[in-house]
Every structure is written in structure tokens, then in C-alpha cells.
């Protein structure tokens, strides 16, 4: 990857992580079509999923199973909870 392209890419990823609107990112990068910019949103979703997986793995390794906590979390609805977190 060319250094200038790497710099543009890094700036776009940072803007996504800061919650900047996709239209602002598109305009800053000079994309003529918002579809070209949408790739950066996918990176953000991948980061969210990785954080979720890391958190789940950490809690499984470090926390003892507690029926009261399981009841509060309603693990029977785990998929709904993870989808809700994805939408944050």
C-alpha cells in the first residue's frame, strides 16, 4: 500500500471510530459514490464483533458461573442481546 493511501485509510478509520457521519468521510476522501466509503463501516462492525468475542472469552475464563447473573442476563436471549450490541 502506498504511504499516501495508507494515511488516507488511517484517517478514514479514525473518523469512523470517532463516529463521524459517513457523508463527511466520503467528502473528505473525495469519493464520488458513498458505496466506496462504506468499506470503512464494515471495518467498524468487525471491530465491534472482535471486542464482543474478546469480552465473552475473557468473562468465561475469569468469572465463575453464577445462576443469578445468568438469570439477569437472560442467556436464552443471547442472540438478541448480541444483535442489540451490534447496533450500538
KOLGU-4560 file (N, C-alpha, C; in nm, 3 decimals, padded with zeros to 5 digits):
<recs>
<n_xx: 00.085 n_yy: -00.117 n_zz: 00.000 ca_xx: 00.000 ca_yy: 00.000 ca_zz: 00.000 c_xx: 00.089 c_yy: 00.123 c_zz: 00.000 mol: A seq: 1 type: UNK>
<n_xx: 00.060 n_yy: 00.217 n_zz: -00.083 ca_xx: 00.135 ca_yy: 00.341 ca_zz: -00.095 c_xx: 00.118 c_yy: 00.424 c_zz: 00.033 mol: A seq: 2 type: UNK>
<n_xx: 00.225 n_yy: 00.492 n_zz: 00.079 ca_xx: 00.216 ca_yy: 00.569 ca_zz: 00.204 c_xx: 00.101 c_yy: 00.671 c_zz: 00.207 mol: A seq: 3 type: UNK>
<n_xx: 00.075 n_yy: 00.737 n_zz: 00.096 ca_xx: -00.034 ca_yy: 00.835 ca_zz: 00.093 c_xx: -00.168 c_yy: 00.764 c_zz: 00.111 mol: A seq: 4 type: UNK>
<n_xx: -00.185 n_yy: 00.650 n_zz: 00.044 ca_xx: -00.310 ca_yy: 00.576 ca_zz: 00.058 c_xx: -00.325 c_yy: 00.524 c_zz: 00.201 mol: A seq: 5 type: UNK>
<n_xx: -00.215 n_yy: 00.479 n_zz: 00.261 ca_xx: -00.219 ca_yy: 00.433 ca_zz: 00.399 c_xx: -00.263 c_yy: 00.545 c_zz: 00.493 mol: A seq: 6 type: UNK>
<n_xx: -00.213 n_yy: 00.665 n_zz: 00.468 ca_xx: -00.250 ca_yy: 00.780 ca_zz: 00.550 c_xx: -00.399 c_yy: 00.811 c_zz: 00.535 mol: A seq: 7 type: UNK>
<n_xx: -00.449 n_yy: 00.811 n_zz: 00.411 ca_xx: -00.593 ca_yy: 00.835 ca_zz: 00.387 c_xx: -00.676 c_yy: 00.729 c_zz: 00.457 mol: A seq: 8 type: UNK>
<n_xx: -00.634 n_yy: 00.604 n_zz: 00.444 ca_xx: -00.705 ca_yy: 00.493 ca_zz: 00.505 c_xx: -00.709 c_yy: 00.509 c_zz: 00.658 mol: A seq: 9 type: UNK>
<n_xx: -00.596 n_yy: 00.542 n_zz: 00.717 ca_xx: -00.588 ca_yy: 00.560 ca_zz: 00.862 c_xx: -00.679 c_yy: 00.674 c_zz: 00.908 mol: A seq: 10 type: UNK>
<n_xx: -00.681 n_yy: 00.782 n_zz: 00.833 ca_xx: -00.768 ca_yy: 00.895 ca_zz: 00.868 c_xx: -00.915 c_yy: 00.854 c_zz: 00.860 mol: A seq: 11 type: UNK>
<n_xx: -00.952 n_yy: 00.780 n_zz: 00.757 ca_xx: -01.091 ca_yy: 00.737 ca_zz: 00.742 c_xx: -01.131 c_yy: 00.643 c_zz: 00.856 mol: A seq: 12 type: UNK>
<n_xx: -01.045 n_yy: 00.550 n_zz: 00.891 ca_xx: -01.075 ca_yy: 00.457 ca_zz: 01.001 c_xx: -01.090 c_yy: 00.534 c_zz: 01.131 mol: A seq: 13 type: UNK>
<n_xx: -01.006 n_yy: 00.632 n_zz: 01.152 ca_xx: -01.016 ca_yy: 00.713 ca_zz: 01.275 c_xx: -01.147 c_yy: 00.791 c_zz: 01.278 mol: A seq: 14 type: UNK>
<n_xx: -01.187 n_yy: 00.847 n_zz: 01.165 ca_xx: -01.313 ca_yy: 00.921 ca_zz: 01.159 c_xx: -01.431 c_yy: 00.830 c_zz: 01.191 mol: A seq: 15 type: UNK>
<n_xx: -01.428 n_yy: 00.707 n_zz: 01.141 ca_xx: -01.535 ca_yy: 00.612 ca_zz: 01.171 c_xx: -01.537 c_yy: 00.583 c_zz: 01.320 mol: A seq: 16 type: UNK>
<n_xx: -01.420 n_yy: 00.558 n_zz: 01.378 ca_xx: -01.413 ca_yy: 00.526 ca_zz: 01.521 c_xx: -01.458 c_yy: 00.642 c_zz: 01.608 mol: A seq: 17 type: UNK>
<n_xx: -01.446 n_yy: 00.764 n_zz: 01.557 ca_xx: -01.492 ca_yy: 00.883 ca_zz: 01.630 c_xx: -01.640 c_yy: 00.910 c_zz: 01.608 mol: A seq: 18 type: UNK>
<n_xx: -01.704 n_yy: 00.831 n_zz: 01.521 ca_xx: -01.847 ca_yy: 00.847 ca_zz: 01.498 c_xx: -01.884 c_yy: 00.954 c_zz: 01.398 mol: A seq: 19 type: UNK>
<n_xx: -01.791 n_yy: 00.993 n_zz: 01.313 ca_xx: -01.821 ca_yy: 01.094 ca_zz: 01.211 c_xx: -01.921 c_yy: 01.038 c_zz: 01.111 mol: A seq: 20 type: UNK>
<n_xx: -02.008 n_yy: 01.121 n_zz: 01.057 ca_xx: -02.105 ca_yy: 01.075 ca_zz: 00.956 c_xx: -02.034 c_yy: 01.024 c_zz: 00.831 mol: A seq: 21 type: UNK>
<n_xx: -02.091 n_yy: 00.921 n_zz: 00.771 ca_xx: -02.031 ca_yy: 00.862 ca_zz: 00.651 c_xx: -02.023 c_yy: 00.964 c_zz: 00.538 mol: A seq: 22 type: UNK>
<n_xx: -02.119 n_yy: 01.057 n_zz: 00.533 ca_xx: -02.116 ca_yy: 01.161 ca_zz: 00.428 c_xx: -01.994 c_yy: 01.251 c_zz: 00.445 mol: A seq: 23 type: UNK>
<n_xx: -01.957 n_yy: 01.282 n_zz: 00.570 ca_xx: -01.838 ca_yy: 01.364 ca_zz: 00.593 c_xx: -01.711 c_yy: 01.290 c_zz: 00.553 mol: A seq: 24 type: UNK>
<n_xx: -01.706 n_yy: 01.161 n_zz: 00.585 ca_xx: -01.590 ca_yy: 01.081 ca_zz: 00.547 c_xx: -01.579 c_yy: 01.074 c_zz: 00.395 mol: A seq: 25 type: UNK>
<n_xx: -01.693 n_yy: 01.051 n_zz: 00.329 ca_xx: -01.697 ca_yy: 01.045 ca_zz: 00.182 c_xx: -01.642 c_yy: 01.173 c_zz: 00.122 mol: A seq: 26 type: UNK>
<n_xx: -01.688 n_yy: 01.286 n_zz: 00.174 ca_xx: -01.644 ca_yy: 01.415 ca_zz: 00.120 c_xx: -01.496 c_yy: 01.441 c_zz: 00.146 mol: A seq: 27 type: UNK>
<n_xx: -01.450 n_yy: 01.405 n_zz: 00.264 ca_xx: -01.307 ca_yy: 01.425 ca_zz: 00.296 c_xx: -01.217 c_yy: 01.340 c_zz: 00.207 mol: A seq: 28 type: UNK>
<n_xx: -01.262 n_yy: 01.217 n_zz: 00.176 ca_xx: -01.182 ca_yy: 01.129 ca_zz: 00.092 c_xx: -01.195 c_yy: 01.161 c_zz: -00.056 mol: A seq: 29 type: UNK>
<n_xx: -01.299 n_yy: 01.238 n_zz: -00.090 ca_xx: -01.321 ca_yy: 01.274 ca_zz: -00.229 c_xx: -01.385 c_yy: 01.165 c_zz: -00.311 mol: A seq: 30 type: UNK>
<n_xx: -01.454 n_yy: 01.073 n_zz: -00.245 ca_xx: -01.524 ca_yy: 00.966 ca_zz: -00.318 c_xx: -01.644 c_yy: 01.024 c_zz: -00.389 mol: A seq: 31 type: UNK>
<n_xx: -01.666 n_yy: 00.980 n_zz: -00.512 ca_xx: -01.783 ca_yy: 01.027 ca_zz: -00.587 c_xx: -01.907 c_yy: 00.948 c_zz: -00.548 mol: A seq: 32 type: UNK>
<n_xx: -01.888 n_yy: 00.828 n_zz: -00.495 ca_xx: -02.000 ca_yy: 00.741 ca_zz: -00.459 c_xx: -01.983 c_yy: 00.696 c_zz: -00.315 mol: A seq: 33 type: UNK>
<n_xx: -02.091 n_yy: 00.705 n_zz: -00.237 ca_xx: -02.083 ca_yy: 00.667 ca_zz: -00.096 c_xx: -02.052 c_yy: 00.518 c_zz: -00.079 mol: A seq: 34 type: UNK>
<n_xx: -02.081 n_yy: 00.436 n_zz: -00.179 ca_xx: -02.051 ca_yy: 00.294 ca_zz: -00.171 c_xx: -01.900 c_yy: 00.270 c_zz: -00.154 mol: A seq: 35 type: UNK>
<n_xx: -01.819 n_yy: 00.356 n_zz: -00.212 ca_xx: -01.674 ca_yy: 00.343 ca_zz: -00.196 c_xx: -01.632 c_yy: 00.365 c_zz: -00.051 mol: A seq: 36 type: UNK>
<n_xx: -01.708 n_yy: 00.445 n_zz: 00.020 ca_xx: -01.676 ca_yy: 00.480 ca_zz: 00.158 c_xx: -01.730 c_yy: 00.377 c_zz: 00.256 mol: A seq: 37 type: UNK>
<n_xx: -01.832 n_yy: 00.302 n_zz: 00.215 ca_xx: -01.898 ca_yy: 00.208 ca_zz: 00.304 c_xx: -01.804 c_yy: 00.099 c_zz: 00.356 mol: A seq: 38 type: UNK>
<n_xx: -01.695 n_yy: 00.073 n_zz: 00.288 ca_xx: -01.600 ca_yy: -00.029 ca_zz: 00.333 c_xx: -01.548 c_yy: 00.004 c_zz: 00.473 mol: A seq: 39 type: UNK>
<n_xx: -01.540 n_yy: 00.131 n_zz: 00.506 ca_xx: -01.490 ca_yy: 00.170 ca_zz: 00.638 c_xx: -01.590 c_yy: 00.137 c_zz: 00.748 mol: A seq: 40 type: UNK>
<n_xx: -01.718 n_yy: 00.138 n_zz: 00.715 ca_xx: -01.819 ca_yy: 00.098 ca_zz: 00.814 c_xx: -01.807 c_yy: -00.049 c_zz: 00.845 mol: A seq: 41 type: UNK>
<n_xx: -01.775 n_yy: -00.129 n_zz: 00.746 ca_xx: -01.756 ca_yy: -00.273 ca_zz: 00.768 c_xx: -01.640 c_yy: -00.297 c_zz: 00.865 mol: A seq: 42 type: UNK>
<n_xx: -01.535 n_yy: -00.219 n_zz: 00.853 ca_xx: -01.423 ca_yy: -00.232 ca_zz: 00.946 c_xx: -01.470 c_yy: -00.208 c_zz: 01.088 mol: A seq: 43 type: UNK>
<n_xx: -01.555 n_yy: -00.109 n_zz: 01.107 ca_xx: -01.605 ca_yy: -00.077 ca_zz: 01.239 c_xx: -01.687 c_yy: -00.193 c_zz: 01.295 mol: A seq: 44 type: UNK>
<n_xx: -01.771 n_yy: -00.256 n_zz: 01.212 ca_xx: -01.850 ca_yy: -00.371 ca_zz: 01.257 c_xx: -01.760 c_yy: -00.487 c_zz: 01.296 mol: A seq: 45 type: UNK>
<n_xx: -01.655 n_yy: -00.508 n_zz: 01.220 ca_xx: -01.561 ca_yy: -00.614 ca_zz: 01.254 c_xx: -01.494 c_yy: -00.587 c_zz: 01.388 mol: A seq: 46 type: UNK>
<n_xx: -01.462 n_yy: -00.460 n_zz: 01.415 ca_xx: -01.402 ca_yy: -00.424 ca_zz: 01.542 c_xx: -01.500 c_yy: -00.452 c_zz: 01.657 mol: A seq: 47 type: UNK>
<n_xx: -01.626 n_yy: -00.418 n_zz: 01.637 ca_xx: -01.727 ca_yy: -00.444 ca_zz: 01.741 c_xx: -01.739 c_yy: -00.593 c_zz: 01.769 mol: A seq: 48 type: UNK>
<n_xx: -01.745 n_yy: -00.671 n_zz: 01.664 ca_xx: -01.758 ca_yy: -00.816 ca_zz: 01.682 c_xx: -01.636 c_yy: -00.874 c_zz: 01.753 mol: A seq: 49 type: UNK>
<n_xx: -01.518 n_yy: -00.826 n_zz: 01.717 ca_xx: -01.397 ca_yy: -00.875 ca_zz: 01.782 c_xx: -01.397 c_yy: -00.838 c_zz: 01.929 mol: A seq: 50 type: UNK>
<n_xx: -01.439 n_yy: -00.718 n_zz: 01.962 ca_xx: -01.447 ca_yy: -00.677 ca_zz: 02.102 c_xx: -01.546 c_yy: -00.764 c_zz: 02.178 mol: A seq: 51 type: UNK>
<n_xx: -01.659 n_yy: -00.794 n_zz: 02.115 ca_xx: -01.758 ca_yy: -00.881 ca_zz: 02.179 c_xx: -01.699 c_yy: -01.019 c_zz: 02.206 mol: A seq: 52 type: UNK>
<n_xx: -01.635 n_yy: -01.075 n_zz: 02.106 ca_xx: -01.576 ca_yy: -01.208 ca_zz: 02.122 c_xx: -01.468 c_yy: -01.208 c_zz: 02.230 mol: A seq: 53 type: UNK>
<n_xx: -01.384 n_yy: -01.104 n_zz: 02.232 ca_xx: -01.280 ca_yy: -01.095 ca_zz: 02.333 c_xx: -01.341 c_yy: -01.084 c_zz: 02.472 mol: A seq: 54 type: UNK>
<n_xx: -01.447 n_yy: -01.005 n_zz: 02.485 ca_xx: -01.513 ca_yy: -00.988 ca_zz: 02.615 c_xx: -01.575 c_yy: -01.119 c_zz: 02.662 mol: A seq: 55 type: UNK>
<n_xx: -01.643 n_yy: -01.187 n_zz: 02.573 ca_xx: -01.705 ca_yy: -01.315 ca_zz: 02.610 c_xx: -01.599 c_yy: -01.415 c_zz: 02.652 mol: A seq: 56 type: UNK>
<n_xx: -01.491 n_yy: -01.423 n_zz: 02.577 ca_xx: -01.383 ca_yy: -01.516 ca_zz: 02.612 c_xx: -01.322 c_yy: -01.479 c_zz: 02.747 mol: A seq: 57 type: UNK>
<n_xx: -01.298 n_yy: -01.351 n_zz: 02.771 ca_xx: -01.242 ca_yy: -01.306 ca_zz: 02.897 c_xx: -01.333 c_yy: -01.343 c_zz: 03.014 mol: A seq: 58 type: UNK>
<n_xx: -01.462 n_yy: -01.314 n_zz: 03.000 ca_xx: -01.555 ca_yy: -01.342 ca_zz: 03.110 c_xx: -01.566 c_yy: -01.491 c_zz: 03.136 mol: A seq: 59 type: UNK>
<n_xx: -01.564 n_yy: -01.571 n_zz: 03.032 ca_xx: -01.570 ca_yy: -01.716 ca_zz: 03.053 c_xx: -01.447 c_yy: -01.768 c_zz: 03.126 mol: A seq: 60 type: UNK>
<n_xx: -01.333 n_yy: -01.707 n_zz: 03.101 ca_xx: -01.209 ca_yy: -01.753 ca_zz: 03.165 c_xx: -01.195 c_yy: -01.703 c_zz: 03.308 mol: A seq: 61 type: UNK>
<n_xx: -01.250 n_yy: -01.584 n_zz: 03.338 ca_xx: -01.221 ca_yy: -01.521 ca_zz: 03.466 c_xx: -01.338 c_yy: -01.515 c_zz: 03.564 mol: A seq: 62 type: UNK>
<n_xx: -01.456 n_yy: -01.535 n_zz: 03.518 ca_xx: -01.572 ca_yy: -01.527 ca_zz: 03.607 c_xx: -01.632 c_yy: -01.665 c_zz: 03.628 mol: A seq: 63 type: UNK>
<n_xx: -01.668 n_yy: -01.690 n_zz: 03.751 ca_xx: -01.735 ca_yy: -01.816 ca_zz: 03.782 c_xx: -01.879 c_yy: -01.805 c_zz: 03.736 mol: A seq: 64 type: UNK>
<n_xx: -01.934 n_yy: -01.918 n_zz: 03.699 ca_xx: -02.074 ca_yy: -01.922 ca_zz: 03.659 c_xx: -02.160 c_yy: -01.893 c_zz: 03.782 mol: A seq: 65 type: UNK>
<n_xx: -02.254 n_yy: -01.802 n_zz: 03.765 ca_xx: -02.344 ca_yy: -01.766 ca_zz: 03.874 c_xx: -02.486 c_yy: -01.769 c_zz: 03.820 mol: A seq: 66 type: UNK>
<n_xx: -02.570 n_yy: -01.858 n_zz: 03.871 ca_xx: -02.707 ca_yy: -01.870 ca_zz: 03.820 c_xx: -02.785 c_yy: -01.739 c_zz: 03.827 mol: A seq: 67 type: UNK>
<n_xx: -02.758 n_yy: -01.658 n_zz: 03.929 ca_xx: -02.828 ca_yy: -01.529 ca_zz: 03.941 c_xx: -02.791 c_yy: -01.435 c_zz: 03.827 mol: A seq: 68 type: UNK>
<n_xx: -02.662 n_yy: -01.433 n_zz: 03.792 ca_xx: -02.618 ca_yy: -01.347 ca_zz: 03.681 c_xx: -02.674 c_yy: -01.400 c_zz: 03.550 mol: A seq: 69 type: UNK>
<n_xx: -02.670 n_yy: -01.532 n_zz: 03.531 ca_xx: -02.726 ca_yy: -01.591 ca_zz: 03.409 c_xx: -02.874 c_yy: -01.555 c_zz: 03.395 mol: A seq: 70 type: UNK>
<n_xx: -02.946 n_yy: -01.555 n_zz: 03.505 ca_xx: -03.087 ca_yy: -01.521 ca_zz: 03.501 c_xx: -03.106 c_yy: -01.374 c_zz: 03.463 mol: A seq: 71 type: UNK>
<n_xx: -03.023 n_yy: -01.287 n_zz: 03.519 ca_xx: -03.034 ca_yy: -01.144 ca_zz: 03.487 c_xx: -03.003 c_yy: -01.118 c_zz: 03.340 mol: A seq: 72 type: UNK>
<n_xx: -02.903 n_yy: -01.185 n_zz: 03.289 ca_xx: -02.862 ca_yy: -01.165 ca_zz: 03.150 c_xx: -02.960 c_yy: -01.230 c_zz: 03.053 mol: A seq: 73 type: UNK>
<n_xx: -03.034 n_yy: -01.327 n_zz: 03.098 ca_xx: -03.130 ca_yy: -01.399 ca_zz: 03.014 c_xx: -03.060 c_yy: -01.461 c_zz: 02.893 mol: A seq: 74 type: UNK>
<n_xx: -02.968 n_yy: -01.550 n_zz: 02.920 ca_xx: -02.888 ca_yy: -01.609 ca_zz: 02.813 c_xx: -02.972 c_yy: -01.683 c_zz: 02.709 mol: A seq: 75 type: UNK>
<n_xx: -03.097 n_yy: -01.714 n_zz: 02.742 ca_xx: -03.180 ca_yy: -01.775 ca_zz: 02.639 c_xx: -03.205 c_yy: -01.675 c_zz: 02.525 mol: A seq: 76 type: UNK>
<n_xx: -03.185 n_yy: -01.547 n_zz: 02.553 ca_xx: -03.199 ca_yy: -01.443 ca_zz: 02.451 c_xx: -03.063 c_yy: -01.388 c_zz: 02.409 mol: A seq: 77 type: UNK>
<n_xx: -02.959 n_yy: -01.467 n_zz: 02.427 ca_xx: -02.822 ca_yy: -01.421 ca_zz: 02.399 c_xx: -02.808 c_yy: -01.363 c_zz: 02.259 mol: A seq: 78 type: UNK>
<n_xx: -02.866 n_yy: -01.429 n_zz: 02.159 ca_xx: -02.853 ca_yy: -01.380 ca_zz: 02.023 c_xx: -02.914 c_yy: -01.241 c_zz: 02.008 mol: A seq: 79 type: UNK>
<n_xx: -03.029 n_yy: -01.220 n_zz: 02.070 ca_xx: -03.092 ca_yy: -01.088 ca_zz: 02.066 c_xx: -03.005 c_yy: -00.982 c_zz: 02.134 mol: A seq: 80 type: UNK>
<n_xx: -02.943 n_yy: -01.019 n_zz: 02.244 ca_xx: -02.856 ca_yy: -00.926 ca_zz: 02.316 c_xx: -02.735 c_yy: -00.890 c_zz: 02.230 mol: A seq: 81 type: UNK>
<n_xx: -02.674 n_yy: -00.989 n_zz: 02.167 ca_xx: -02.557 ca_yy: -00.962 ca_zz: 02.082 c_xx: -02.595 c_yy: -00.878 c_zz: 01.961 mol: A seq: 82 type: UNK>
<n_xx: -02.713 n_yy: -00.901 n_zz: 01.904 ca_xx: -02.758 ca_yy: -00.818 ca_zz: 01.793 c_xx: -02.781 c_yy: -00.675 c_zz: 01.838 mol: A seq: 83 type: UNK>
<n_xx: -02.835 n_yy: -00.658 n_zz: 01.959 ca_xx: -02.856 ca_yy: -00.524 ca_zz: 02.013 c_xx: -02.721 c_yy: -00.453 c_zz: 02.031 mol: A seq: 84 type: UNK>
<n_xx: -02.622 n_yy: -00.524 n_zz: 02.083 ca_xx: -02.488 ca_yy: -00.465 ca_zz: 02.099 c_xx: -02.431 c_yy: -00.426 c_zz: 01.963 mol: A seq: 85 type: UNK>
<n_xx: -02.453 n_yy: -00.508 n_zz: 01.861 ca_xx: -02.406 ca_yy: -00.476 ca_zz: 01.726 c_xx: -02.461 c_yy: -00.342 c_zz: 01.677 mol: A seq: 86 type: UNK>
<n_xx: -02.582 n_yy: -00.308 n_zz: 01.721 ca_xx: -02.648 ca_yy: -00.187 ca_zz: 01.673 c_xx: -02.611 c_yy: -00.063 c_zz: 01.753 mol: A seq: 87 type: UNK>
<n_xx: -02.528 n_yy: -00.076 n_zz: 01.854 ca_xx: -02.487 ca_yy: 00.040 ca_zz: 01.933 c_xx: -02.398 c_yy: 00.130 c_zz: 01.854 mol: A seq: 88 type: UNK>
</recs>
